[in-house]
Amino acid sequence: MSNNLNLPTTAGAFCDFLDGDSVTAYGDMGTTVIDALQRTIQLAIYKKLENALRQRRPGIPIDEFQFLRDQVYHMLYGLRHSEIISILGVIDANVLNAIVNARFNWAQRFATTHLTLLSENKSSLLSESQVLSLVKNLLQDCGRGETPTQIDDSRLVKISHELLSCMGQYLTDLKNDEETARKDAVSLSLSRLL
């Protein structure tokens, strides 16, 4: 996989951080960052539903892929420093920058890769998950007047959980690719010595 996240660490270390481990570059608040991302996804969907429903043409359903691409992903990128600070509290400026940049690069690369694959009708983590069907069901519910009244609506929670699961798998794939590349480099070095 050629989607390097330009992290200050390996993808594996970033995965460890998000799993709650303490990693020098990021600190130890990874699970808090994941919770914030989940809430951001829920909030993005909640806020953008009204706009999407208002703009839709009568009799034409809202496309779930287009809704994700146009309404949700830009909010994932846009989680600002101030919002991260309010979530994480007072932390070292270098750690804050590392977290914000890693989170931004992760969301951007994931969206660029997997939304592009979907738009080209190719297999992606999103097409292999329940995300699109969950979004489609939500949009159909909204068409029947069953719009969420709060961001903790179970439908929004399911969508955000599934989307984060896909994003987590993307990181795991990057981590595995890095480990394979490292092993290949070691094997190549050893073969040159022999």
NORTA-V46552 format. One record per residue. N is the residue number from 0. RES is the residue in three letters. OMEGA is omega in whole degrees, -180 to 180 (999 if undefined). D_FIRST is the distance of its C-alpha to the first C-alpha in Angstrom with 1 decimal. Layout:
n=N res=RES omega=OMEGA d_first=D_FIRST
n=N res=RES omega=OMEGA d_first=D_FIRST
This chain:
n=0 res=MET omega=-174 d_first=0.0
n=1 res=SER omega=-175 d_first=3.8
n=2 res=ASN omega=178 d_first=5.7
n=3 res=ASN omega=-177 d_first=7.9
n=4 res=LEU omega=-177 d_first=11.0
n=5 res=ASN omega=180 d_first=13.5
n=6 res=LEU omega=174 d_first=15.2
n=7 res=PRO omega=180 d_first=18.3
n=8 res=THR omega=171 d_first=17.0
n=9 res=THR omega=174 d_first=14.0
n=10 res=ALA omega=178 d_first=12.1
n=11 res=GLY omega=179 d_first=14.3
n=12 res=ALA omega=178 d_first=17.4
n=13 res=PHE omega=175 d_first=16.7
n=14 res=CYS omega=179 d_first=16.4
n=15 res=ASP omega=178 d_first=19.6
n=16 res=PHE omega=-179 d_first=21.3
n=17 res=LEU omega=177 d_first=20.6
n=18 res=ASP omega=176 d_first=22.0
n=19 res=GLY omega=178 d_first=25.1
n=20 res=ASP omega=175 d_first=24.9
n=21 res=SER omega=179 d_first=26.3
n=22 res=VAL omega=-172 d_first=23.8
n=23 res=THR omega=-176 d_first=25.6
n=24 res=ALA omega=-171 d_first=23.6
n=25 res=TYR omega=-175 d_first=23.8
n=26 res=GLY omega=-173 d_first=26.8
n=27 res=ASP omega=-176 d_first=27.4
n=28 res=MET omega=-176 d_first=27.4
n=29 res=GLY omega=-180 d_first=24.0
n=30 res=THR omega=176 d_first=25.6
n=31 res=THR omega=177 d_first=27.7
n=32 res=VAL omega=178 d_first=24.8
n=33 res=ILE omega=178 d_first=23.4
n=34 res=ASP omega=179 d_first=26.9
n=35 res=ALA omega=178 d_first=27.1
n=36 res=LEU omega=179 d_first=23.9
n=37 res=GLN omega=179 d_first=25.3
n=38 res=ARG omega=178 d_first=28.6
n=39 res=THR omega=178 d_first=27.2
n=40 res=ILE omega=179 d_first=25.5
n=41 res=GLN omega=-180 d_first=28.8
n=42 res=LEU omega=180 d_first=30.8
n=43 res=ALA omega=-179 d_first=28.7
n=44 res=ILE omega=-179 d_first=29.3
n=45 res=TYR omega=-177 d_first=32.9
n=46 res=LYS omega=-174 d_first=33.7
n=47 res=LYS omega=179 d_first=32.0
n=48 res=LEU omega=-178 d_first=33.5
n=49 res=GLU omega=179 d_first=36.9
n=50 res=ASN omega=-179 d_first=35.7
n=51 res=ALA omega=-179 d_first=33.8
n=52 res=LEU omega=180 d_first=36.9
n=53 res=ARG omega=-176 d_first=39.2
n=54 res=GLN omega=-176 d_first=37.4
n=55 res=ARG omega=178 d_first=37.0
n=56 res=ARG omega=-179 d_first=39.4
n=57 res=PRO omega=177 d_first=41.9
n=58 res=GLY omega=180 d_first=41.0
n=59 res=ILE omega=-179 d_first=37.3
n=60 res=PRO omega=177 d_first=34.9
n=61 res=ILE omega=179 d_first=32.1
n=62 res=ASP omega=-176 d_first=28.7
n=63 res=GLU omega=178 d_first=26.5
n=64 res=PHE omega=-180 d_first=23.3
n=65 res=GLN omega=178 d_first=25.2
n=66 res=PHE omega=178 d_first=26.6
n=67 res=LEU omega=-176 d_first=23.3
n=68 res=ARG omega=-171 d_first=22.0
n=69 res=ASP omega=-172 d_first=25.3
n=70 res=GLN omega=-171 d_first=27.0
n=71 res=VAL omega=-169 d_first=24.7
n=72 res=TYR omega=-179 d_first=21.5
n=73 res=HIS omega=177 d_first=23.4
n=74 res=MET omega=176 d_first=25.3
n=75 res=LEU omega=178 d_first=22.3
n=76 res=TYR omega=-167 d_first=21.5
n=77 res=GLY omega=178 d_first=25.2
n=78 res=LEU omega=-169 d_first=26.1
n=79 res=ARG omega=176 d_first=28.1
n=80 res=HIS omega=-176 d_first=29.1
n=81 res=SER omega=179 d_first=32.5
n=82 res=GLU omega=177 d_first=31.2
n=83 res=ILE omega=179 d_first=28.9
n=84 res=ILE omega=-179 d_first=32.0
n=85 res=SER omega=180 d_first=34.2
n=86 res=ILE omega=-174 d_first=31.9
n=87 res=LEU omega=-176 d_first=31.3
n=88 res=GLY omega=-178 d_first=34.7
n=89 res=VAL omega=177 d_first=35.5
n=90 res=ILE omega=179 d_first=32.8
n=91 res=ASP omega=-177 d_first=32.1
n=92 res=ALA omega=179 d_first=31.0
n=93 res=ASN omega=178 d_first=28.2
n=94 res=VAL omega=179 d_first=26.8
n=95 res=LEU omega=180 d_first=27.2
n=96 res=ASN omega=179 d_first=25.3
n=97 res=ALA omega=-180 d_first=22.4
n=98 res=ILE omega=-178 d_first=22.4
n=99 res=VAL omega=-179 d_first=22.8
n=100 res=ASN omega=179 d_first=20.2
n=101 res=ALA omega=180 d_first=17.6
n=102 res=ARG omega=179 d_first=18.6
n=103 res=PHE omega=-179 d_first=18.6
n=104 res=ASN omega=179 d_first=15.2
n=105 res=TRP omega=-179 d_first=13.8
n=106 res=ALA omega=-178 d_first=15.9
n=107 res=GLN omega=-179 d_first=15.3
n=108 res=ARG omega=179 d_first=11.5
n=109 res=PHE omega=-178 d_first=11.8
n=110 res=ALA omega=-179 d_first=14.6
n=111 res=THR omega=-178 d_first=13.4
n=112 res=THR omega=-170 d_first=10.3
n=113 res=HIS omega=174 d_first=12.4
n=114 res=LEU omega=176 d_first=15.7
n=115 res=THR omega=178 d_first=14.8
n=116 res=LEU omega=179 d_first=13.6
n=117 res=LEU omega=-178 d_first=16.9
n=118 res=SER omega=178 d_first=18.9
n=119 res=GLU omega=-179 d_first=17.9
n=120 res=ASN omega=177 d_first=18.9
n=121 res=LYS omega=-180 d_first=15.6
n=122 res=SER omega=176 d_first=14.4
n=123 res=SER omega=177 d_first=12.8
n=124 res=LEU omega=180 d_first=13.4
n=125 res=LEU omega=-179 d_first=16.4
n=126 res=SER omega=-179 d_first=17.9
n=127 res=GLU omega=-178 d_first=17.7
n=128 res=SER omega=178 d_first=19.4
n=129 res=GLN omega=-172 d_first=23.0
n=130 res=VAL omega=-176 d_first=22.2
n=131 res=LEU omega=179 d_first=23.4
n=132 res=SER omega=177 d_first=26.4
n=133 res=LEU omega=178 d_first=27.4
n=134 res=VAL omega=179 d_first=27.4
n=135 res=LYS omega=178 d_first=29.2
n=136 res=ASN omega=178 d_first=31.8
n=137 res=LEU omega=-180 d_first=32.3
n=138 res=LEU omega=176 d_first=32.9
n=139 res=GLN omega=176 d_first=35.3
n=140 res=ASP omega=-179 d_first=37.1
n=141 res=CYS omega=177 d_first=37.5
n=142 res=GLY omega=178 d_first=38.9
n=143 res=ARG omega=178 d_first=41.5
n=144 res=GLY omega=-179 d_first=42.3
n=145 res=GLU omega=-178 d_first=40.5
n=146 res=THR omega=177 d_first=38.6
n=147 res=PRO omega=179 d_first=37.4
n=148 res=THR omega=178 d_first=40.0
n=149 res=GLN omega=-176 d_first=38.0
n=150 res=ILE omega=177 d_first=34.5
n=151 res=ASP omega=176 d_first=34.7
n=152 res=ASP omega=-174 d_first=35.3
n=153 res=SER omega=179 d_first=33.8
n=154 res=ARG omega=179 d_first=31.9
n=155 res=LEU omega=178 d_first=30.1
n=156 res=VAL omega=180 d_first=29.4
n=157 res=LYS omega=-179 d_first=27.8
n=158 res=ILE omega=-178 d_first=25.6
n=159 res=SER omega=179 d_first=24.5
n=160 res=HIS omega=-179 d_first=23.9
n=161 res=GLU omega=179 d_first=21.8
n=162 res=LEU omega=177 d_first=19.8
n=163 res=LEU omega=176 d_first=19.2
n=164 res=SER omega=177 d_first=18.3
n=165 res=CYS omega=-180 d_first=15.5
n=166 res=MET omega=176 d_first=14.4
n=167 res=GLY omega=177 d_first=14.9
n=168 res=GLN omega=177 d_first=12.7
n=169 res=TYR omega=177 d_first=9.8
n=170 res=LEU omega=179 d_first=10.7
n=171 res=THR omega=177 d_first=11.2
n=172 res=ASP omega=177 d_first=7.8
n=173 res=LEU omega=178 d_first=6.7
n=174 res=LYS omega=180 d_first=9.9
n=175 res=ASN omega=178 d_first=9.4
n=176 res=ASP omega=178 d_first=6.4
n=177 res=GLU omega=-180 d_first=8.9
n=178 res=GLU omega=178 d_first=11.7
n=179 res=THR omega=179 d_first=10.7
n=180 res=ALA omega=179 d_first=10.3
n=181 res=ARG omega=179 d_first=13.5
n=182 res=LYS omega=178 d_first=15.3
n=183 res=ASP omega=179 d_first=14.5
n=184 res=ALA omega=178 d_first=15.9
n=185 res=VAL omega=179 d_first=18.9
n=186 res=SER omega=179 d_first=19.5
n=187 res=LEU omega=178 d_first=19.6
n=188 res=SER omega=180 d_first=21.9
n=189 res=LEU omega=-180 d_first=24.1
n=190 res=SER omega=178 d_first=24.4
n=191 res=ARG omega=179 d_first=25.5
n=192 res=LEU omega=-176 d_first=28.1
n=193 res=LEU omega=999 d_first=29.6
